[in-house]
Amino acid sequence: MDDPFGFVVIDKPAGLTSHNCVSRLRRWYGLRRVGHGGTLDPAVTGVLPIALGPATRLLPYLPGDKTYRGVIQLGTRTSSDDLEGEILETQAWPELATTSLERTLDQFRGGIQQRPPQVSAVHVNGERAHSRARRGEVMDLPARSVTIHSLTLLGWDQASGRLGLEVSCSSGTYIRSLARDLGDALGSVGCLAQLRRTQALGFREDQAHPLPDNPTPGDNAPPPLSPLIALSHLPIRELSDREQDDWRCGRRLAMPRDDASAPGQPVVVCSPDGSIAGIGHREAEDLLRPKVVFNAAG
């Protein structure tokens, strides 16, 4: 039997790291080559796509946009910008109507500049920011450009100071930073109280499976999803029977001039039977250069 190949979507529970989930999947599928896309903090639940076998080579080509549902707590500022961190400040929040909330949310819709949390994976002089933060260092992390594609108010409770949001955003967006900055913009302080990811890297919440506590190799392991599900944002080049051997040997292939891809863009390459054969990069000379080749010859 062939080794599993493709993606499994895990509904990550709270309290586990993404690496913990990968370790369990290794045992469940009896594979060493397993990788995850889109790290989730331990307290965050939801969609965690995990690549099995050679599909790990496709992780860089998956779409980066993600969708979250979360709850923001106004009136509390913490060291990590969520309730997992040390409380640094508490204060009252103002009376807020839905109309004023929507006006403030407008400031965060679209392209924005966002400063990462102190406790984050951003590199600072070759070291992760969270490592420095845990030693008590306070860093001046520069703001970065991110995009909030949509920001929907799900609810507001004046008594508790909690507001629910659904956020669709680009890769690199920190919802903890959004909570912090939104608290400031609303005339108070804020941090993230709860967060669940509902879509990531082309995979959805309804495709996710519970993570077993102590998986037995092969026992009720779900069949992997085809990588093509998450690569639909890329153009496709279908191989003829004659071209299949050339592709497997790593030879460049001709690309039609009317193809929608641009020079340098990744292109999904499919075998004549419709299965994925790899990823190529289009070159300016109307050629497709093999970059990821599955079942390579030689």
C-alpha positions in Angstrom: 0.0 0.0 0.0 1.3 3.5 -0.9 2.1 5.8 2.0 -0.6 8.5 2.7 -0.2 11.6 0.6 -2.3 14.8 0.9 -3.7 16.9 3.6 -5.6 16.2 6.8 -7.4 19.1 8.5 -7.4 18.9 12.3 -9.7 20.8 14.6 -7.0 21.8 17.1 -8.1 21.8 20.7 -7.0 24.4 23.2 -4.0 23.6 25.3 -1.9 22.0 22.6 0.8 23.4 20.4 0.8 22.9 16.6 3.9 20.7 17.0 2.0 18.5 19.5 -0.7 17.9 16.8 2.0 17.0 14.2 3.5 14.4 16.7 0.1 12.8 17.1 -0.4 12.7 13.3 2.9 11.0 12.9 1.8 8.2 15.2 -1.7 8.0 13.6 -0.5 7.6 10.1 2.8 5.9 10.8 4.8 8.6 9.0 7.8 10.6 9.8 7.3 13.2 7.1 4.4 15.3 8.5 4.2 19.1 8.6 1.6 21.8 9.5 0.7 25.0 7.9 -0.3 28.2 9.8 0.8 27.8 13.4 -1.9 28.3 16.1 -1.1 29.5 19.6 -1.9 26.8 22.3 -5.0 28.6 23.5 -6.4 29.0 19.9 -8.7 26.3 18.5 -9.8 25.4 15.0 -8.5 24.6 11.5 -4.9 23.3 11.4 -4.0 21.8 7.9 -1.4 19.1 8.2 0.5 17.7 5.2 1.3 14.0 4.9 4.3 12.6 3.2 5.6 14.4 0.1 2.6 16.9 0.3 4.8 18.8 2.8 6.6 20.2 -0.2 3.4 22.0 -1.2 2.9 24.0 2.0 4.7 27.1 0.6 2.2 27.2 -2.3 -1.0 27.2 -0.3 -3.0 30.4 -0.1 -2.1 32.5 3.0 -5.5 34.0 3.8 -7.2 32.9 7.0 -10.6 33.4 8.7 -11.2 33.7 12.5 -14.0 34.1 15.0 -12.9 35.7 18.2 -13.9 37.6 21.3 -12.1 40.8 22.4 -12.1 41.9 26.0 -12.0 45.6 26.5 -10.6 47.2 29.6 -7.7 44.8 30.0 -4.1 45.2 28.6 -1.7 42.2 28.9 1.9 41.4 28.1 0.9 39.1 25.3 -2.2 40.9 24.1 -4.4 38.0 25.1 -5.7 36.7 28.4 -2.9 34.2 28.6 -0.4 37.0 29.5 0.3 39.0 32.6 -2.3 41.8 33.2 -0.5 45.1 32.9 -3.4 47.5 33.1 -7.2 47.6 33.6 -9.6 50.5 33.0 -13.2 51.2 32.2 -14.6 51.1 28.7 -17.0 53.8 27.4 -20.6 53.3 26.5 -20.6 52.0 22.9 -23.4 51.9 20.4 -23.3 49.6 17.4 -22.9 52.6 15.0 -19.8 53.9 16.8 -18.4 50.4 16.9 -18.8 50.0 13.2 -17.2 53.4 12.5 -14.2 52.3 14.6 -14.0 48.9 12.8 -13.8 50.8 9.5 -10.4 52.0 10.5 -9.1 48.4 10.5 -10.7 47.2 7.2 -8.5 46.9 4.2 -4.7 47.5 4.2 -3.4 48.6 7.6 -0.1 48.9 9.4 0.1 46.5 12.4 2.7 46.1 15.1 3.2 42.4 16.2 2.7 41.4 19.8 5.7 41.2 22.1 5.0 37.5 22.5 5.3 36.5 18.8 7.4 34.5 16.4 8.9 37.7 14.8 12.7 37.5 14.5 14.6 40.2 16.4 18.3 40.1 15.8 18.2 36.4 15.0 16.0 35.4 17.9 12.2 35.0 18.3 10.5 37.9 20.0 8.7 35.6 22.4 12.0 34.3 23.7 13.1 37.8 24.5 9.8 38.8 25.9 9.9 35.8 28.4 13.2 37.2 29.7 11.5 40.4 30.5 12.7 42.4 27.5 10.4 45.0 25.9 11.0 45.4 22.2 10.1 48.1 19.7 8.7 45.9 17.0 8.2 47.8 13.7 4.7 47.8 12.2 4.1 45.6 9.1 1.6 45.9 6.2 -1.3 43.4 6.5 -4.8 43.3 4.9 -8.1 42.8 6.7 -10.3 41.5 3.9 -13.5 41.6 6.0 -14.2 42.5 9.7 -17.7 41.7 10.9 -19.2 42.6 14.3 -20.9 39.5 15.7 -22.0 41.0 19.0 -21.3 43.5 21.8 -22.0 43.1 25.5 -21.7 46.5 27.2 -21.8 44.9 30.7 -18.8 42.6 30.2 -16.9 44.7 27.7 -16.7 41.9 25.3 -17.3 42.1 21.5 -17.4 39.2 19.0 -15.8 39.5 15.6 -15.3 37.5 12.5 -12.0 38.4 10.7 -10.8 37.4 7.2 -7.2 38.5 6.8 -3.9 38.1 5.0 -1.0 35.9 6.1 1.0 37.6 8.9 -2.0 39.3 10.6 -2.1 39.0 14.4 -5.6 39.0 15.8 -4.1 39.7 19.3 -2.7 42.9 17.8 -6.1 43.7 16.3 -7.6 43.3 19.8 -5.0 45.6 21.4 -5.3 48.3 18.7 -9.1 48.1 18.7 -9.2 48.6 22.4 -7.0 51.8 22.0 -9.2 53.1 19.2 -12.3 52.6 21.3 -10.9 54.8 24.1 -9.9 52.0 26.4 -7.4 49.1 26.3 -8.1 45.6 25.0 -6.8 42.0 24.5 -8.0 38.8 22.9 -10.2 36.6 25.1 -11.0 33.7 22.8 -10.1 32.8 19.2 -11.1 30.0 16.8 -9.8 29.7 13.2 -12.4 28.6 10.7 -10.5 28.7 7.5 -6.8 28.5 6.6 -4.6 27.8 3.6 -7.6 26.8 1.4 -9.2 24.4 4.0 -12.4 24.9 5.9 -13.8 24.1 9.4 -16.3 21.6 7.9 -13.4 19.5 6.6 -11.7 19.2 10.0 -11.5 16.1 12.2 -11.1 15.9 16.0 -7.6 15.1 17.2 -7.4 11.7 18.9 -5.9 11.7 22.4 -3.8 8.6 21.9 -3.9 7.5 18.3 -3.2 4.0 17.2 -1.4 3.8 13.9 -3.9 3.5 11.1 -6.9 3.2 13.4 -9.8 5.2 11.9 -7.4 7.7 10.3 -9.3 9.8 7.8 -8.2 9.5 4.2 -6.1 12.5 3.1 -7.7 15.3 1.1 -6.3 16.0 -2.4 -3.8 18.9 -2.5 -5.7 20.2 -5.5 -8.5 21.3 -3.1 -6.2 24.0 -1.7 -4.4 24.9 -4.9 -7.3 26.1 -6.9 -6.0 29.7 -6.7 -3.1 28.7 -9.1 -3.2 28.0 -12.8 -3.1 24.4 -14.0 -1.0 22.8 -16.7 -2.2 19.3 -17.7 0.4 16.9 -19.0 -0.1 14.7 -22.1 0.9 11.1 -22.0 4.1 12.0 -24.0 5.0 14.9 -21.6 4.7 12.9 -18.5 8.1 11.2 -18.8 9.7 14.6 -19.6 8.2 16.1 -16.4 9.3 13.2 -14.2 12.8 13.6 -15.6 12.9 17.3 -14.7 12.8 18.7 -18.2 11.2 22.1 -19.0 7.9 22.1 -20.8 6.4 24.6 -23.2 3.7 26.9 -21.8 0.8 28.2 -24.0 1.1 31.9 -24.7 -2.6 32.4 -23.9 -2.2 30.8 -20.4 -3.2 33.0 -17.5 0.0 32.6 -15.6 2.7 35.2 -15.4 6.5 34.7 -15.5 7.7 33.5 -12.1 4.2 32.4 -11.0 3.8 28.8 -9.7 1.7 26.5 -11.8 0.0 23.3 -10.7 1.0 20.4 -13.0 -1.4 17.5 -13.3 -0.9 14.0 -14.8 -3.2 12.8 -17.6 -5.4 11.0 -15.0 -6.0 14.3 -13.2 -3.8 13.7 -10.1 -1.2 16.3 -9.1 2.3 15.7 -10.6 4.0 18.7 -9.0 4.6 22.4 -9.2 6.3 24.3 -11.9 7.5 28.0 -12.2 6.7 29.8 -15.4 9.7 31.4 -17.1 9.7 34.4 -19.4 10.6 32.2 -22.4 7.2 30.5 -22.4 8.7 27.5 -20.6 7.6 25.8 -17.4 10.5 24.8 -15.1 9.9 21.9 -12.7 10.1 23.0 -9.1 8.3 20.2 -7.2 8.2 16.8 -9.0 6.3 13.9 -7.5 7.3 10.3 -8.6 10.5 11.7 -10.2 12.4 9.4 -12.5 16.1 8.6 -11.7 
